[in-house]
Amino acid sequence: MKNAWQLTPKNKVSLVKLDINVSLKVFFCKPGPWFEDCKQDGDKNAVFNDFDGSVSGYKDMLVGRLDNFLIRNPDCINVTDWNGIICKGKYAQIYVQTWNPANNTMSIVRDEYPDFPMLLRGINQNHRATFQQYQPVVMLQKDYTVHWNGKAPENIVIYLINFDKNDWIRIALCYPRDTIFQVKSDVYQRLTKVVSMVEEYTAASSIKDFLDSQAERKYFFDNSTGLLFIYLQARNERDGQSYCSSFGCERLNITATIRSEQVSNCMAEVDQKYRKTPTIISPVPLNNSVSVPCRACGTSQVIFSSDPERTYIPVQVKSLSKVEIDQGDLEAFISVNGTKMKLYGRNTFVVTVDACTGKIAGNRTFLTKDTALIVEYLTTGIPQKSIVLLAVRSDIPGEQTISEALVSLGTAKAAKLKDKGSLALYGFKGHFKPSWVELFTSPAGQGLGIVEKYIPIQLEEYGCTKVVKIQRKDLEILKKLQRAQ
């Protein structure tokens, strides 16, 4: 999201395991305050290959954005909650560079879906940029047209990205009808910057001659529509996971002599002359869906921090308000590292965890009306260096003395609990206030749902004495460099 560059369709995802409470497995962005307009080139071309089906439930399928008609076929599966689709096919990319002008918006359209063009702004948004770059993901063995919101570029270079040998697409680029072309192909070695295998394209005598000569270096300019037709076909094997061939990147170079300043958009002509009915090249195999959950998926330890040397425990607190109970939700609980402890009745539940070992030290249940007992336990009954978790069911303790007791567990100030719908506490008993300490409350008539945190343990700041210190090679190298300077 908010990506100028795209993801490659060769990215494979496998062995994914999501928490049981995760309801939204994939999200492809929708316009809003967090994600802006979701119209950057990378947002539109966001894709990944679900290699084993552990995300989507379908093996070896491409997952992409719902409004991306460059990757569609008729049997794609729409998943509106994700703003996504799941499709079967073979995919690659074209990397397009343009000069003179360098500030166009490029529209690329599949002939099978002419009503749904993809508009690409280009990567270089600086108005002083000398050239522009676009890189859409495309389904192979399909036909596309390219249009501009201004004068057509005089120079275009198209790289074949992630094309295997003999992979192809047919592309038609829009120009004024009196344009003169020079078209060449070559192979560009990125490391040495050497250009080799230069070949000149010749003009086909007709569209039939062009279509019958796919393996040859020919182009056809349909001056009735302004479309320059060319096959982009890889001639060389790709080198391992490299996005180019073993000889270098196969490219097409188009130099156009343009006399007109008119806008080069031929979509109306395409719709009338070249519209096609969508067809399926790679049907979804029968029994392709994954029905058995993957037991070997996931990792042995949750890693989500920029400081992975720390050990974390997953904690969940679920309180229940009166409204939630009336609506049929009856489960309140506190879960520590996978151990779930349920709360019944109109009670307040407190669980303590040893902050140095991560083990559950104790749990106590109180009638919510027994405010004095709750306050006494919170202030004097909990040992130092304890993580304190509190949940309530139905009523909440609304007296001020409870709020004041919570301050001793790290809350910033005595909260006003009267007329709140529900509450949950992540607190700490000790001479240190961790950043994860937090009191959650909901307005009257509402609930909190499940409140989840990953809490670090075995920290010196807690007062733990048996802290395992891990040697960090990155910090050692940094210190050596600093001493050398």
N, C-alpha and C positions, 0 to 999 in steps of 0.2 A: 504494500500500500504506500502511496506517495512515492512511487518509483519511476524515475525517468527511463532506466534501462529495464529490459525484460528478463524473465527467467528462460532458460533453455528447456525445450521439451525433452532433452536427454537427461534431465535431472530425475533420478529415480528415488522414490521414497519406499522404504520397506521396514518391517518389524516395528511398526509404530504401536504404542500402547498409550491410550488416553485414560485419565482418571475416570472412574465410574460416574462422577457427577458432571463430566463435561458433556454438554448437550449439543454444542456447536463445534463440529470437528474441523470445519473449513470455513473461512470467511474471505470472500473476494472483494470486499470493499463496497460501501454504498456512500453516496454523498452525505456529508455531515460535518460537524465542527471538528472532529478528530481527523478526518481523512480528506478534507477539502472536497474537490469535485470528483475525485477518482478518475480523472481524465488524462493523467500522464501516460506516456507510451507504455511504460512498464506495467502500470495498473491494468491497462487493457489487454496486455499480452501475458498476464500472470498465468502460468501453467506448471504442472508437475505430473510425472508418471507414477501412478500408484502401482508399483511393481508386483506386490504380493496381495493387494487388496485390503491391507490392514487399515487403511483410512476410509476408503469409499465402499468397501465390500465387493469390488470388482477387480479382478487381477489384470495387470498390464494394460490399464486404461489411462488415458490422458484426462486430467481434471483441469478445467479452465473456467473462465468467466462466462456467465450466462449470456451476455450480449456479444460474445465473440463468434461471429459467423464465418471467420476464416478457418476455424478448426472443426466446424460442425459437420455432421451427416445426419440423415433422417432418423437413425435409431439412437442418437445421443439421449442420455437420461438427464432430464432437468432436475436440479435440486435447488428449489427457490430459496430455502432457508440459508443456503450457503452463498446465494447469488452465483451459483455455479452450474456446470454441466460435466457429465462423465461421458467420454467419447472413445471409440475404438478407431484407430487409424495409424498411419505413419506420418511423422511430422519432422519438419526442419525449420530453418529460418533463412531469410535473405537480409543481408546487410547492405543498405542502400546509402550511398554518398552522393550528394548533389552540389553543383556549383553554378553560379550565375543564372538565377538568383539562389541565395542560400537561406531564405526566410519563408519558404512555402510550407503550408500544411499539405501533407500527402494523404490522399484517400486511396485505400486499396480495397478492392471489391472482388469477391468470388463470383464467377459467372452464374453459379447456382443460387446465389442469394444477393441479387443486384439491389434489393431494397435495403440492404444492411451493410453499408460501407464502414470500414474502420478508418477514422480520422486520426492521423499521427502528427503531433506538433513538431517532432524532431527533438534531438537531445540538446543541441546548441541553442539555448534561448537568448544568449547574448546577441544583441542586434549587430554587433561588430564582427560576428563570426564569418569566416570566409567560405565555409561549406556547412552543409547540414547532414544529419545522420538519422536514419530510421532502421528499425530491425524487427519487422513483424514475424510472428510464428505462422507457418503455413502448413496446410495439409498437402502432402505430395500427391502427384498424378492428378492435379486439378488445375483449372484455368482461372487467371486473375487479370484484372485491369487496374491501372494506376492513373490517378488524376491529381490535378493541382489546383490550388485556390488562387493562383496567379499565373504568370508566364512560365511555361515549361522550362526546366533547367537545360542549359546548353551542354553541360557535361554531367553524365551519370555513370557511376561505377557500382556494380551489383556483385557482392560476394555471395558465394554459395556456402552457407554455414550449416554444419552437421548434415550435409548431404552424403550418403553412401554412394558407392559407384553405381551408376545408371539411374539414380533417383532423379526425378525431373518435376518441373512445373512449367506451364505455359503462361507467359506474362505478356500483356499488351499495354503499352504506355501511350498516354494521350499527348499529341502535339498538334500545332497548326497544320493545315492540310498541304501547305506548300513547303514543308520542312525537308531539308536534305540531310542524310545521315552518313556517318561512318561508324561501323560497328566492328569491334574486335574482341577476342577473348584472349586471356593470358593466365599464367600461374604466377602468383606473387609469394615469394618466400619472406615471411615476416622478419625472421632473425637477420638474414643477410641483406634484405631489401632488394634481392635480385628478381627481375622479371624474366620469365622464360615461356616457351611454348606459345608464342604470339601467333594468332591466326585471324585472318580477315574474314568477315562474313560477307556473303553476296546476297543480292536481292532476289527473292523468289518471284516467279512470273505471275503467280496467282495464289490465292489462299489455299487452293487444293495442292498446288506444287509445294507450298510451305508445309502443310499438314502431312504430306507424303514424304517429307524429307527431314523428319525429326532428328535423325542421327547426323545430319549434315549441318554445316555452319551457314545457315540461311536465316534471313529475316523477311518479313513481309509488311509493307506499309499500306494499309487500307486508307487511301486518301478520301474515301467517301465518308469515313467516320473519324479520321485523324488518329487511328490506332496503329502503333508499331508493334508487330507480333514477333516474339522471340521465344525459343525454348531454352530454359535454363536446365542443363543436364550435366551431372557430374561424370567425368571421364576417368577419375582415378579413385583408388581405394583410400578411405580415411585411415589415419594413423592412430590406432588405439582409441583413446578418449579425446583426441584432438578434434577441434571443430573444423579443421581443414584437412586436405589430403596429405599423403606422405610427401608429395612434391611441393606442396605449398597451397595457398588459397586460390581456388579457381574463381576467376572474375570475368565479368562482362563489362566492356567499356563502350559507352555510347557518346559520340560527339555529334551534336545537332547544330546545323546552321538554320537559325530561326529568324524570319523577317518580320513576324507579327508580334505585337505586345499583348495579344488577346489572352484571356484566361483559358488555360488548357484543361477543360473538364468535359469529358465525352460521355458522361453517364447516360444521358438520354439516348444517344446512339447505341450504346451497349445494350440497354434495356430492350430496344426494338430489334436488334440484329443478333445479339449473342447470348441472350438469356437461355439458361439451361435448367432442366429439371434435376433436382438433387438426387444423386445416386450413392449407393453404399459400396465402397471398395473393400473395406475390411469389416465384415459383419461381426457383431458381438457373439462370441462362441457360446453355444449352449452350455449350461452348467458352469458359467464363468463366475458366478457370484460366490462369495465366501460365506458359508453357513456356520462353520465351526470357529469360535474365537481362537485367536492365535495365542497359544500358551507360552511360546518362546519369545514373544514380542516384549518390547520395553527394555529398560536397563536395570541393573541391580541396585543402582542408587540414583535418586533424583538430582540432576545437576541443572540449576537454573540461574546460578549466581555468577558474577564476575570474579568471585573469590571462592573457587570450587574446593579449596583446601579445608574449608569449614564443613562441619557435619550438621545437617539439618534434619529435623523431624517434622512430618506433616501433621497438622492439627486442624480439626474441624469442630466448630461449636454450632449447634442448631438449637436455638430456643424456639418456643412456640407461644404466639400471642393468642388471646381468646378468639380473635377473628379467624386465625388459621385453624384452630381446633374446631370451630363451628363449621368451617368449610371442609372438614373431613381429614385434615392432616393431624395425625396422632403421634408422630415420632419426633421426640426431642432427644438429643444425645450430645455427648462430647466424645470425640475420637482422637486418640493419640497414637501415632505411628501404626495405624491399622487396627488398634484395639478400641472397639466401640462400647461405650457405657451409656445405657439408656436412662432417661428420666421419666418417671411416671407421677401422676397426681398433680396437685397444684403446689409445686415445690420449687425450691432453689437448689441447684446442684453445683458443687465446687470440687474440682479435681486439681491435685497438685502433682507436679512433675519435677524430679530432681534435675536441675539445669546442668549438672555436670555429667550425668550419665544418660539422661533422656528417659529414664525409667519412671513409671507411674509410682508416686510415693504414697498416695492416698486419695480417697474421695469421701465426701460427706453430703448427705441430703438433709435439707431443712424445710420445714413448713415455711412458706414465704411470710406468713404472719408473725413468725418468731424472729422478729427483727433483732432483738437483743442477743440471741444466740448466734445469729449470722455475723453481727458486728464483732462479737467477742472472738469468734473463730478467725475471721479475716485479719484482725489486729494482733491477736496473741497466739493463735493456734497453729500457725503455719511456719515451718522452719525457714531459716535464711537459705538463699540460693535456690528458691523454688519458683517454677513457672506456675502461675495460678490461672485456672480456666473456670469461668462461671457461666452457667446457663439457667434459664428460668422456664417454667411451663405454666401457662395461663396468666396468673398475676405476676407483677413485678414488685419488689420491695421499694416502695416510693418514699420512705422516710429519709430525712436529711442525714441521719446518722449513718445510713448505708453509704451514701455518697461520700461522706467524710472518710469512712473506712476504706473506700476504694482508692483514695488519694495515697494511702500507705502502700498501695500496690502499683503505683506509678502513674495514675491518671493525673492530668495537669491541674485540675481543680475539682471541687465538689460539683458534680453535675446535677441538674434539675431533672429528677426521674419521675416526678409526678405527671400523670397524664400521658406517659409514654406507652407505646404499644408493646414493646419488647426490648430486651437488652441482652448483650453478650460481652464478656470481658476476657481480654488477654492481658494478664498482669504479671508482675514480678515482685517477689519478696526478697529484698536485699538492699545493698548500699549503692546500687547502680540503676539507672533508668534506661533500659534498652529501647532502641528505636521502634521495635515491633509492638511495644505496649500500646493497647488501644481499647477504648470503651465504645461499643456500638449500641446505638439506640434507634428505635423507629418511632414515627409519629403514632398517635392513638389510632386504633383501627387498622394498623398495618403490622406486618411481620418483617423479620430480617432474612429469612431463608438460611442457607448454610453459609457461615462465615469461616473462611479457610485461610490459614497462614502456614508458612514454612519457617520454623523457629530454629535459629542456630543454638547449638549446645556446646559444652566444654570450652567456654571462653574464659580467659583470664579476668575479664571485666566482671564476670559474675562472682569471682572469688574462687574459681576452681583451681585446685593445686596440681592435679594430674592431667595437665594439658599436653597433648601430643603435638610437638612442634614439627612441622613438615618443612624440609629445606626446599625453598623455591629457587629453582635455577635462574628464573628470569630476574629476580631481585639480586642474586649473586652476580650475574653478569653486569647488571646496571651499576652495582657498587664498584665493580672492578673498572668499568669505564669511567666512572666519576673520579676514582682515585688516580687513574692514568692521566686525567686532564689536570 
